[in-house]
Amino acid sequence: MDWTRGHSIGHGSTATVSLATSIQSGDVFAVKSVELFQSGFLQREQQILSSLTSPFIVSYRGCDITRENSKVMYNLFLEYMPNGTLSNAIHAHGGRLDESLIRNYTSQVLQGLDYIHLNGLVHCDIKSSNILVGPSGAKIADFGCAKRVEQVGKIAGTPMFMAPEVARGEEQGFASDIWALGCAIIEMASGSTPWHNVNDPVSIIYRVGYSGHFPDFPCCLSEQARDLLDKCLRRDPRERWTASQLLKHPFLVGESNSHHVAKQIQESNSSSNSPTSILDQCFWNSLDLSDSLNNLVSVPPSRESSAGERIRGLSLLSGMPRWDWDESWTTIRGDSREERDAIMDCIEVKDDIVSCGLGEQKSYGGSKELLNFLDSNISRRIIDDFWASCKYRKVHFGNPCMSRLPLQA
């Protein structure tokens, strides 16, 4: 297919996403590009997406190799979803979604997960920023971490959305996607991350994997919605419902005003000020849709938002850190050497976690339990397992010193 690259709409640690147009048909699509020698993860994503066909998964449109500015590029063609992510939709609705929208999006993501799981795949990185929203609703995107369910010894995903068994490095199967969906439902209902009171990666791993705690259920949800959350967020993966079972849950099969839901989706799409694509493991910079499309096709100018709306949008993006964002968390992929350049820089562990003076300990939120955890063999094993899978950086906790070792050739 002959095509023309348009405006860049995002970039990750190695890959970039641009708008593109087919010379023959004029169709607009997204192209995800990376230098060929770094393209192992993108080629794996191509192999997975090319085998899937579902209205609830972003569509694969092809791939090719080009030479641009003395670089050989691998290009993955994907369906362009101009209305951004589920995270964008949450912000556009003032920080949380109406329950009818939560029902609709949850049902669509579950249908996508059911299809993926029936094909023997685990997505491994379900979260609001990896779910795209379009005129017809939600679609699952970014299969850069996906794997066959029978693959063992490989941990992938974003810590904030990891299931307990994944945080412990034990297994990552279909049930881990269900836990992550439960976390995304909490986001939709509250506008907050599932562990909103935790502000560093080490305590996230501890809290999820070993504390026995559960994320807080939003009080605004109905009893049926909270019951569905309970079925998703069981700490024992054997007790979690499957995608197929959840699709039969009363919260999803109950009567809903489909016309009202469709209207809400349309309003959400038209009011979004971040029409981006998140088809890589990183959080994409937001760009105006009309600015992007003007590089490809002629479109009428969009109505500018009022000053009040712009201020409101800024206020929604400020405040507490968003630890689910990919620029704050590392997406662990696997242990193949070809993926080396696809991994983001290791998470910086904050200085107030431990002291580097032998025998000294700083208070960490008054939690003696966490300090004991950091100084334990369990902590060393968790951190070693967590980072050894990517082979790029290694964080080691001593007694109680912390040293960060450089990548070994």
NUTOR-456277 format. One record per residue (C-alpha): residue number from 1; residue in one letter; z, y, x. Coordinates in nm, 2 decimals, decimal comma. Example, Ala and Ser with C-alpha at 12.3 -4.5 7.8 and 13.67 -1.06 7.14 Angstrom:
+-----+---------+--------+--------+--------+
| num | residuo |      z |      y |      x |
+-----+---------+--------+--------+--------+
|   1 |       A |   0,78 |  -0,45 |   1,23 |
|   2 |       S |   0,71 |  -0,11 |   1,37 |
+-----+---------+--------+--------+--------+
END
This chain:
+-----+---------+--------+--------+--------+
| num | residuo |      z |      y |      x |
+-----+---------+--------+--------+--------+
|   1 |       M |   0,00 |   0,00 |   0,00 |
|   2 |       D |  -0,09 |   0,35 |   0,13 |
|   3 |       W |   0,19 |   0,59 |   0,08 |
|   4 |       T |   0,32 |   0,93 |   0,19 |
|   5 |       R |   0,67 |   1,00 |   0,31 |
|   6 |       G |   0,84 |   1,30 |   0,13 |
|   7 |       H |   1,17 |   1,48 |   0,16 |
|   8 |       S |   1,47 |   1,30 |   0,31 |
|   9 |       I |   1,73 |   1,24 |   0,05 |
|  10 |       G |   2,00 |   1,07 |   0,26 |
|  11 |       H |   2,09 |   0,90 |   0,58 |
|  12 |       G |   2,33 |   0,65 |   0,71 |
|  13 |       S |   2,45 |   0,54 |   1,06 |
|  14 |       T |   2,09 |   0,42 |   1,14 |
|  15 |       A |   1,88 |   0,42 |   0,83 |
|  16 |       T |   1,73 |   0,71 |   0,64 |
|  17 |       V |   1,62 |   0,72 |   0,28 |
|  18 |       S |   1,33 |   0,94 |   0,18 |
|  19 |       L |   1,12 |   1,00 |  -0,13 |
|  20 |       A |   0,77 |   0,86 |  -0,11 |
|  21 |       T |   0,46 |   0,85 |  -0,32 |
|  22 |       S |   0,18 |   0,60 |  -0,36 |
|  23 |       I |  -0,15 |   0,75 |  -0,26 |
|  24 |       Q |  -0,33 |   0,53 |  -0,51 |
|  25 |       S |  -0,11 |   0,56 |  -0,82 |
|  26 |       G |   0,10 |   0,87 |  -0,75 |
|  27 |       D |   0,42 |   0,67 |  -0,83 |
|  28 |       V |   0,74 |   0,80 |  -0,67 |
|  29 |       F |   0,97 |   0,55 |  -0,51 |
|  30 |       A |   1,25 |   0,55 |  -0,24 |
|  31 |       V |   1,18 |   0,43 |   0,11 |
|  32 |       K |   1,47 |   0,31 |   0,33 |
|  33 |       S |   1,37 |   0,33 |   0,70 |
|  34 |       V |   1,51 |   0,23 |   1,04 |
|  35 |       E |   1,37 |   0,17 |   1,38 |
|  36 |       L |   1,23 |  -0,18 |   1,40 |
|  37 |       F |   1,46 |  -0,30 |   1,68 |
|  38 |       Q |   1,76 |  -0,21 |   1,46 |
|  39 |       S |   1,62 |  -0,35 |   1,14 |
|  40 |       G |   1,79 |  -0,69 |   1,12 |
|  41 |       F |   2,03 |  -0,59 |   0,83 |
|  42 |       L |   1,74 |  -0,42 |   0,65 |
|  43 |       Q |   1,52 |  -0,72 |   0,68 |
|  44 |       R |   1,79 |  -0,94 |   0,54 |
|  45 |       E |   1,83 |  -0,70 |   0,25 |
|  46 |       Q |   1,45 |  -0,72 |   0,19 |
|  47 |       Q |   1,47 |  -1,10 |   0,18 |
|  48 |       I |   1,75 |  -1,09 |  -0,07 |
|  49 |       L |   1,60 |  -0,82 |  -0,30 |
|  50 |       S |   1,25 |  -0,98 |  -0,29 |
|  51 |       S |   1,40 |  -1,29 |  -0,45 |
|  52 |       L |   1,58 |  -1,11 |  -0,73 |
|  53 |       T |   1,43 |  -0,98 |  -1,06 |
|  54 |       S |   1,68 |  -0,83 |  -1,31 |
|  55 |       P |   1,69 |  -0,51 |  -1,51 |
|  56 |       F |   2,04 |  -0,47 |  -1,38 |
|  57 |       I |   1,95 |  -0,47 |  -1,01 |
|  58 |       V |   1,75 |  -0,19 |  -0,83 |
|  59 |       S |   1,39 |  -0,31 |  -0,80 |
|  60 |       Y |   1,22 |  -0,42 |  -0,48 |
|  61 |       R |   0,88 |  -0,25 |  -0,43 |
|  62 |       G |   0,77 |  -0,39 |  -0,09 |
|  63 |       C |   0,80 |  -0,32 |   0,28 |
|  64 |       D |   0,59 |  -0,24 |   0,58 |
|  65 |       I |   0,60 |  -0,13 |   0,95 |
|  66 |       T |   0,47 |   0,21 |   1,06 |
|  67 |       R |   0,45 |   0,41 |   1,38 |
|  68 |       E |   0,59 |   0,76 |   1,34 |
|  69 |       N |   0,65 |   1,01 |   1,62 |
|  70 |       S |   0,63 |   0,74 |   1,89 |
|  71 |       K |   0,88 |   0,52 |   1,70 |
|  72 |       V |   0,81 |   0,19 |   1,53 |
|  73 |       M |   0,98 |   0,20 |   1,19 |
|  74 |       Y |   1,07 |  -0,08 |   0,94 |
|  75 |       N |   1,04 |   0,05 |   0,58 |
|  76 |       L |   1,19 |  -0,10 |   0,27 |
|  77 |       F |   1,04 |   0,03 |  -0,06 |
|  78 |       L |   1,28 |   0,05 |  -0,36 |
|  79 |       E |   1,30 |   0,18 |  -0,71 |
|  80 |       Y |   1,39 |   0,55 |  -0,71 |
|  81 |       M |   1,69 |   0,62 |  -0,93 |
|  82 |       P |   1,69 |   1,00 |  -0,96 |
|  83 |       N |   2,03 |   1,04 |  -1,14 |
|  84 |       G |   2,25 |   0,93 |  -0,86 |
|  85 |       T |   2,55 |   0,70 |  -0,85 |
|  86 |       L |   2,82 |   0,59 |  -1,09 |
|  87 |       S |   3,05 |   0,81 |  -0,87 |
|  88 |       N |   2,83 |   1,11 |  -0,95 |
|  89 |       A |   2,85 |   1,03 |  -1,32 |
|  90 |       I |   3,23 |   1,02 |  -1,30 |
|  91 |       H |   3,24 |   1,36 |  -1,15 |
|  92 |       A |   2,99 |   1,50 |  -1,40 |
|  93 |       H |   3,22 |   1,40 |  -1,68 |
|  94 |       G |   3,52 |   1,58 |  -1,55 |
|  95 |       G |   3,67 |   1,31 |  -1,34 |
|  96 |       R |   3,67 |   1,02 |  -1,59 |
|  97 |       L |   3,44 |   0,85 |  -1,83 |
|  98 |       D |   3,47 |   0,80 |  -2,20 |
|  99 |       E |   3,57 |   0,44 |  -2,29 |
| 100 |       S |   3,23 |   0,37 |  -2,46 |
| 101 |       L |   3,05 |   0,46 |  -2,14 |
| 102 |       I |   3,29 |   0,24 |  -1,94 |
| 103 |       R |   3,22 |  -0,04 |  -2,17 |
| 104 |       N |   2,84 |   0,01 |  -2,14 |
| 105 |       Y |   2,84 |   0,04 |  -1,76 |
| 106 |       T |   3,08 |  -0,25 |  -1,71 |
| 107 |       S |   2,86 |  -0,48 |  -1,93 |
| 108 |       Q |   2,55 |  -0,39 |  -1,73 |
| 109 |       V |   2,71 |  -0,44 |  -1,39 |
| 110 |       L |   2,85 |  -0,77 |  -1,51 |
| 111 |       Q |   2,51 |  -0,88 |  -1,63 |
| 112 |       G |   2,38 |  -0,80 |  -1,28 |
| 113 |       L |   2,67 |  -0,99 |  -1,11 |
| 114 |       D |   2,62 |  -1,29 |  -1,34 |
| 115 |       Y |   2,25 |  -1,30 |  -1,24 |
| 116 |       I |   2,34 |  -1,26 |  -0,87 |
| 117 |       H |   2,61 |  -1,53 |  -0,88 |
| 118 |       L |   2,38 |  -1,77 |  -1,06 |
| 119 |       N |   2,15 |  -1,73 |  -0,77 |
| 120 |       G |   2,42 |  -1,83 |  -0,53 |
| 121 |       L |   2,48 |  -1,48 |  -0,39 |
| 122 |       V |   2,79 |  -1,27 |  -0,34 |
| 123 |       H |   2,73 |  -0,89 |  -0,33 |
| 124 |       C |   3,04 |  -0,82 |  -0,12 |
| 125 |       D |   3,04 |  -0,44 |  -0,16 |
| 126 |       I |   3,06 |  -0,36 |  -0,53 |
| 127 |       K |   3,19 |   0,00 |  -0,58 |
| 128 |       S |   3,09 |   0,31 |  -0,78 |
| 129 |       S |   2,88 |   0,45 |  -0,49 |
| 130 |       N |   2,68 |   0,13 |  -0,48 |
| 131 |       I |   2,59 |   0,14 |  -0,85 |
| 132 |       L |   2,30 |   0,36 |  -0,95 |
| 133 |       V |   2,27 |   0,52 |  -1,29 |
| 134 |       G |   1,94 |   0,59 |  -1,46 |
| 135 |       P |   1,80 |   0,65 |  -1,81 |
| 136 |       S |   1,87 |   0,29 |  -1,91 |
| 137 |       G |   2,22 |   0,27 |  -1,76 |
| 138 |       A |   2,36 |   0,11 |  -1,45 |
| 139 |       K |   2,20 |  -0,10 |  -1,18 |
| 140 |       I |   2,35 |  -0,27 |  -0,87 |
| 141 |       A |   2,22 |  -0,14 |  -0,54 |
| 142 |       D |   2,27 |  -0,19 |  -0,16 |
| 143 |       F |   2,26 |  -0,55 |  -0,07 |
| 144 |       G |   2,32 |  -0,49 |   0,30 |
| 145 |       C |   2,64 |  -0,69 |   0,29 |
| 146 |       A |   2,53 |  -0,96 |   0,05 |
| 147 |       K |   2,55 |  -1,32 |   0,16 |
| 148 |       R |   2,50 |  -1,68 |   0,03 |
| 149 |       V |   2,83 |  -1,80 |  -0,12 |
| 150 |       E |   2,84 |  -2,10 |   0,11 |
| 151 |       Q |   2,84 |  -1,88 |   0,42 |
| 152 |       V |   3,19 |  -1,89 |   0,58 |
| 153 |       G |   3,36 |  -1,68 |   0,84 |
| 154 |       K |   3,19 |  -1,36 |   0,74 |
| 155 |       I |   3,38 |  -1,07 |   0,59 |
| 156 |       A |   3,20 |  -0,77 |   0,44 |
| 157 |       G |   3,26 |  -0,47 |   0,23 |
| 158 |       T |   3,48 |  -0,16 |   0,19 |
| 159 |       P |   3,86 |  -0,21 |   0,24 |
| 160 |       M |   3,96 |   0,00 |  -0,07 |
| 161 |       F |   3,77 |  -0,25 |  -0,29 |
| 162 |       M |   3,85 |  -0,57 |  -0,11 |
| 163 |       A |   4,02 |  -0,86 |  -0,29 |
| 164 |       P |   4,34 |  -0,99 |  -0,15 |
| 165 |       E |   4,19 |  -1,31 |  -0,01 |
| 166 |       V |   3,92 |  -1,10 |   0,16 |
| 167 |       A |   4,17 |  -0,86 |   0,32 |
| 168 |       R |   4,35 |  -1,17 |   0,46 |
| 169 |       G |   4,02 |  -1,31 |   0,60 |
| 170 |       E |   4,04 |  -1,63 |   0,40 |
| 171 |       E |   3,73 |  -1,63 |   0,18 |
| 172 |       Q |   3,48 |  -1,41 |   0,00 |
| 173 |       G |   3,32 |  -1,57 |  -0,30 |
| 174 |       F |   3,21 |  -1,47 |  -0,65 |
| 175 |       A |   3,57 |  -1,38 |  -0,75 |
| 176 |       S |   3,58 |  -1,11 |  -0,48 |
| 177 |       D |   3,30 |  -0,93 |  -0,66 |
| 178 |       I |   3,50 |  -0,94 |  -0,98 |
| 179 |       W |   3,81 |  -0,79 |  -0,82 |
| 180 |       A |   3,59 |  -0,51 |  -0,68 |
| 181 |       L |   3,44 |  -0,45 |  -1,03 |
| 182 |       G |   3,80 |  -0,41 |  -1,16 |
| 183 |       C |   3,86 |  -0,14 |  -0,90 |
| 184 |       A |   3,54 |   0,03 |  -1,01 |
| 185 |       I |   3,66 |   0,03 |  -1,37 |
| 186 |       I |   3,98 |   0,20 |  -1,26 |
| 187 |       E |   3,76 |   0,47 |  -1,10 |
| 188 |       M |   3,56 |   0,51 |  -1,41 |
| 189 |       A |   3,88 |   0,55 |  -1,62 |
| 190 |       S |   4,08 |   0,77 |  -1,39 |
| 191 |       G |   3,85 |   0,93 |  -1,14 |
| 192 |       S |   4,08 |   0,80 |  -0,87 |
| 193 |       T |   4,05 |   0,52 |  -0,62 |
| 194 |       P |   4,24 |   0,20 |  -0,71 |
| 195 |       W |   4,49 |   0,26 |  -0,43 |
| 196 |       H |   4,50 |   0,64 |  -0,46 |
| 197 |       N |   4,84 |   0,67 |  -0,30 |
| 198 |       V |   4,74 |   0,51 |   0,03 |
| 199 |       N |   4,59 |   0,72 |   0,30 |
| 200 |       D |   4,50 |   0,50 |   0,60 |
| 201 |       P |   4,31 |   0,17 |   0,66 |
| 202 |       V |   4,59 |  -0,03 |   0,80 |
| 203 |       S |   4,82 |   0,02 |   0,51 |
| 204 |       I |   4,53 |  -0,06 |   0,27 |
| 205 |       I |   4,48 |  -0,40 |   0,44 |
| 206 |       Y |   4,85 |  -0,47 |   0,42 |
| 207 |       R |   4,89 |  -0,35 |   0,06 |
| 208 |       V |   4,59 |  -0,54 |  -0,07 |
| 209 |       G |   4,64 |  -0,86 |   0,13 |
| 210 |       Y |   5,01 |  -0,91 |   0,17 |
| 211 |       S |   5,23 |  -0,68 |  -0,05 |
| 212 |       G |   5,18 |  -0,86 |  -0,38 |
| 213 |       H |   5,11 |  -0,52 |  -0,55 |
| 214 |       F |   4,84 |  -0,45 |  -0,80 |
| 215 |       P |   4,64 |  -0,13 |  -0,86 |
| 216 |       D |   4,78 |   0,09 |  -1,14 |
| 217 |       F |   4,60 |   0,04 |  -1,47 |
| 218 |       P |   4,50 |   0,38 |  -1,62 |
| 219 |       C |   4,72 |   0,45 |  -1,92 |
| 220 |       C |   4,43 |   0,61 |  -2,11 |
| 221 |       L |   4,25 |   0,27 |  -2,15 |
| 222 |       S |   4,28 |   0,07 |  -2,48 |
| 223 |       E |   4,47 |  -0,25 |  -2,49 |
| 224 |       Q |   4,14 |  -0,45 |  -2,48 |
| 225 |       A |   4,02 |  -0,26 |  -2,18 |
| 226 |       R |   4,34 |  -0,32 |  -2,00 |
| 227 |       D |   4,33 |  -0,69 |  -2,08 |
| 228 |       L |   3,98 |  -0,71 |  -1,93 |
| 229 |       L |   4,12 |  -0,53 |  -1,61 |
| 230 |       D |   4,39 |  -0,79 |  -1,60 |
| 231 |       K |   4,13 |  -1,07 |  -1,60 |
| 232 |       C |   3,95 |  -0,90 |  -1,31 |
| 233 |       L |   4,26 |  -0,81 |  -1,09 |
| 234 |       R |   4,44 |  -1,14 |  -1,06 |
| 235 |       R |   4,56 |  -1,18 |  -0,70 |
| 236 |       D |   4,48 |  -1,55 |  -0,71 |
| 237 |       P |   4,09 |  -1,57 |  -0,71 |
| 238 |       R |   4,11 |  -1,90 |  -0,91 |
| 239 |       E |   4,27 |  -1,71 |  -1,20 |
| 240 |       R |   4,01 |  -1,44 |  -1,22 |
| 241 |       W |   3,75 |  -1,47 |  -1,49 |
| 242 |       T |   3,39 |  -1,52 |  -1,40 |
| 243 |       A |   3,12 |  -1,27 |  -1,48 |
| 244 |       S |   2,99 |  -1,50 |  -1,76 |
| 245 |       Q |   3,34 |  -1,52 |  -1,91 |
| 246 |       L |   3,40 |  -1,15 |  -1,89 |
| 247 |       L |   3,08 |  -1,08 |  -2,08 |
| 248 |       K |   3,24 |  -1,26 |  -2,37 |
| 249 |       H |   3,56 |  -1,06 |  -2,35 |
| 250 |       P |   3,64 |  -0,87 |  -2,68 |
| 251 |       F |   3,63 |  -0,54 |  -2,50 |
| 252 |       L |   3,26 |  -0,59 |  -2,43 |
| 253 |       V |   3,15 |  -0,78 |  -2,73 |
| 254 |       G |   3,32 |  -0,55 |  -2,98 |
| 255 |       E |   3,12 |  -0,31 |  -3,19 |
| 256 |       S |   3,00 |   0,01 |  -3,02 |
| 257 |       N |   2,79 |   0,30 |  -3,12 |
| 258 |       S |   2,48 |   0,22 |  -2,90 |
| 259 |       H |   2,31 |   0,55 |  -3,00 |
| 260 |       H |   2,63 |   0,75 |  -2,90 |
| 261 |       V |   2,64 |   0,56 |  -2,57 |
| 262 |       A |   2,27 |   0,62 |  -2,50 |
| 263 |       K |   2,32 |   0,99 |  -2,57 |
| 264 |       Q |   2,61 |   1,01 |  -2,33 |
| 265 |       I |   2,41 |   0,84 |  -2,06 |
| 266 |       Q |   2,13 |   1,09 |  -2,11 |
| 267 |       E |   2,37 |   1,38 |  -2,10 |
| 268 |       S |   2,53 |   1,24 |  -1,78 |
| 269 |       N |   2,20 |   1,21 |  -1,61 |
| 270 |       S |   2,09 |   1,56 |  -1,71 |
| 271 |       S |   2,41 |   1,72 |  -1,60 |
| 272 |       S |   2,44 |   1,54 |  -1,26 |
| 273 |       N |   2,41 |   1,78 |  -0,97 |
| 274 |       S |   2,38 |   1,51 |  -0,72 |
| 275 |       P |   2,06 |   1,31 |  -0,78 |
| 276 |       T |   2,08 |   1,10 |  -0,47 |
| 277 |       S |   2,01 |   0,74 |  -0,36 |
| 278 |       I |   2,28 |   0,54 |  -0,20 |
| 279 |       L |   2,06 |   0,25 |  -0,08 |
| 280 |       D |   2,24 |   0,22 |   0,25 |
| 281 |       Q |   2,60 |   0,15 |   0,35 |
| 282 |       C |   2,68 |   0,52 |   0,40 |
| 283 |       F |   2,77 |   0,80 |   0,15 |
| 284 |       W |   2,45 |   1,00 |   0,10 |
| 285 |       N |   2,43 |   1,38 |   0,12 |
| 286 |       S |   2,35 |   1,53 |  -0,22 |
| 287 |       L |   2,02 |   1,72 |  -0,26 |
| 288 |       D |   1,87 |   1,90 |  -0,56 |
| 289 |       L |   1,62 |   1,67 |  -0,74 |
| 290 |       S |   1,36 |   1,95 |  -0,79 |
| 291 |       D |   1,38 |   2,04 |  -0,42 |
| 292 |       S |   1,32 |   1,67 |  -0,32 |
| 293 |       L |   1,03 |   1,61 |  -0,57 |
| 294 |       N |   0,85 |   1,94 |  -0,48 |
| 295 |       N |   0,76 |   1,77 |  -0,16 |
| 296 |       L |   0,57 |   1,50 |  -0,35 |
| 297 |       V |   0,48 |   1,61 |  -0,70 |
| 298 |       S |   0,48 |   1,93 |  -0,90 |
| 299 |       V |   0,77 |   1,95 |  -1,14 |
| 300 |       P |   0,90 |   2,23 |  -1,36 |
| 301 |       P |   1,20 |   2,42 |  -1,21 |
| 302 |       S |   1,53 |   2,29 |  -1,33 |
| 303 |       R |   1,78 |   2,52 |  -1,51 |
| 304 |       E |   2,04 |   2,65 |  -1,27 |
| 305 |       S |   2,40 |   2,57 |  -1,35 |
| 306 |       S |   2,64 |   2,85 |  -1,44 |
| 307 |       A |   2,89 |   2,98 |  -1,18 |
| 308 |       G |   3,16 |   2,82 |  -1,38 |
| 309 |       E |   3,00 |   2,48 |  -1,36 |
| 310 |       R |   2,95 |   2,51 |  -0,99 |
| 311 |       I |   3,31 |   2,61 |  -0,94 |
| 312 |       R |   3,42 |   2,31 |  -1,15 |
| 313 |       G |   3,20 |   2,08 |  -0,95 |
| 314 |       L |   3,36 |   2,20 |  -0,63 |
| 315 |       S |   3,70 |   2,15 |  -0,77 |
| 316 |       L |   3,62 |   1,79 |  -0,85 |
| 317 |       L |   3,52 |   1,72 |  -0,50 |
| 318 |       S |   3,82 |   1,88 |  -0,34 |
| 319 |       G |   4,18 |   1,77 |  -0,33 |
| 320 |       M |   4,30 |   1,42 |  -0,22 |
| 321 |       P |   4,08 |   1,23 |   0,03 |
| 322 |       R |   3,84 |   0,98 |  -0,12 |
| 323 |       W |   3,91 |   0,67 |   0,09 |
| 324 |       D |   3,64 |   0,47 |  -0,09 |
| 325 |       W |   3,36 |   0,69 |   0,06 |
| 326 |       D |   3,17 |   0,51 |   0,33 |
| 327 |       E |   3,21 |   0,79 |   0,58 |
| 328 |       S |   3,58 |   0,72 |   0,57 |
| 329 |       W |   3,56 |   0,34 |   0,58 |
| 330 |       T |   3,37 |   0,09 |   0,78 |
| 331 |       T |   3,15 |  -0,15 |   0,61 |
| 332 |       I |   3,19 |  -0,48 |   0,80 |
| 333 |       R |   2,87 |  -0,68 |   0,80 |
| 334 |       G |   2,88 |  -0,99 |   1,02 |
| 335 |       D |   2,85 |  -1,13 |   1,37 |
| 336 |       S |   2,48 |  -1,12 |   1,44 |
| 337 |       R |   2,39 |  -0,91 |   1,74 |
| 338 |       E |   2,08 |  -0,77 |   1,58 |
| 339 |       E |   2,31 |  -0,58 |   1,34 |
| 340 |       R |   2,50 |  -0,39 |   1,62 |
| 341 |       D |   2,34 |  -0,06 |   1,56 |
| 342 |       A |   2,38 |  -0,09 |   1,18 |
| 343 |       I |   2,76 |  -0,07 |   1,19 |
| 344 |       M |   2,94 |   0,26 |   1,16 |
| 345 |       D |   3,19 |   0,38 |   1,41 |
| 346 |       C |   3,52 |   0,21 |   1,39 |
| 347 |       I |   3,78 |   0,37 |   1,16 |
| 348 |       E |   4,00 |   0,61 |   1,34 |
| 349 |       V |   4,36 |   0,50 |   1,29 |
| 350 |       K |   4,58 |   0,81 |   1,23 |
| 351 |       D |   4,82 |   0,92 |   1,50 |
| 352 |       D |   5,12 |   0,90 |   1,27 |
| 353 |       I |   5,10 |   0,52 |   1,21 |
| 354 |       V |   5,25 |   0,43 |   1,54 |
| 355 |       S |   5,37 |   0,59 |   1,86 |
| 356 |       C |   5,22 |   0,50 |   2,20 |
| 357 |       G |   5,56 |   0,54 |   2,38 |
| 358 |       L |   5,70 |   0,20 |   2,44 |
| 359 |       G |   6,00 |   0,14 |   2,22 |
| 360 |       E |   5,94 |   0,45 |   2,02 |
| 361 |       Q |   5,87 |   0,44 |   1,65 |
| 362 |       K |   5,77 |   0,73 |   1,42 |
| 363 |       S |   5,87 |   0,71 |   1,06 |
| 364 |       Y |   5,57 |   0,62 |   0,84 |
| 365 |       G |   5,64 |   0,74 |   0,49 |
| 366 |       G |   5,99 |   0,60 |   0,53 |
| 367 |       S |   5,86 |   0,25 |   0,52 |
| 368 |       K |   6,04 |   0,02 |   0,76 |
| 369 |       E |   5,86 |  -0,27 |   0,61 |
| 370 |       L |   5,52 |  -0,13 |   0,71 |
| 371 |       L |   5,64 |  -0,07 |   1,07 |
| 372 |       N |   5,76 |  -0,43 |   1,09 |
| 373 |       F |   5,42 |  -0,54 |   0,96 |
| 374 |       L |   5,24 |  -0,34 |   1,23 |
| 375 |       D |   5,45 |  -0,50 |   1,49 |
| 376 |       S |   5,40 |  -0,85 |   1,36 |
| 377 |       N |   5,17 |  -1,14 |   1,46 |
| 378 |       I |   5,03 |  -1,12 |   1,10 |
| 379 |       S |   4,92 |  -0,77 |   1,17 |
| 380 |       R |   4,75 |  -0,86 |   1,49 |
| 381 |       R |   4,57 |  -1,15 |   1,32 |
| 382 |       I |   4,45 |  -0,93 |   1,03 |
| 383 |       I |   4,32 |  -0,65 |   1,26 |
| 384 |       D |   4,17 |  -0,90 |   1,50 |
| 385 |       D |   3,99 |  -1,09 |   1,22 |
| 386 |       F |   3,89 |  -0,77 |   1,05 |
| 387 |       W |   3,72 |  -0,61 |   1,35 |
| 388 |       A |   3,61 |  -0,92 |   1,54 |
| 389 |       S |   3,36 |  -0,99 |   1,27 |
| 390 |       C |   3,16 |  -0,68 |   1,37 |
| 391 |       K |   3,21 |  -0,70 |   1,75 |
| 392 |       Y |   3,19 |  -0,33 |   1,81 |
| 393 |       R |   3,54 |  -0,20 |   1,84 |
| 394 |       K |   3,87 |  -0,37 |   1,85 |
| 395 |       V |   4,20 |  -0,22 |   1,74 |
| 396 |       H |   4,51 |  -0,40 |   1,89 |
| 397 |       F |   4,86 |  -0,33 |   1,79 |
| 398 |       G |   5,12 |  -0,38 |   2,06 |
| 399 |       N |   5,49 |  -0,34 |   2,05 |
| 400 |       P |   5,44 |  -0,08 |   1,89 |
| 401 |       C |   5,17 |   0,07 |   2,11 |
| 402 |       M |   4,82 |   0,10 |   1,99 |
| 403 |       S |   4,52 |   0,08 |   2,22 |
| 404 |       R |   4,16 |   0,11 |   2,12 |
| 405 |       L |   3,93 |  -0,10 |   2,34 |
| 406 |       P |   3,57 |   0,00 |   2,41 |
| 407 |       L |   3,29 |  -0,23 |   2,31 |
| 408 |       Q |   3,24 |  -0,51 |   2,57 |
| 409 |       A |   2,88 |  -0,58 |   2,67 |
+-----+---------+--------+--------+--------+
END
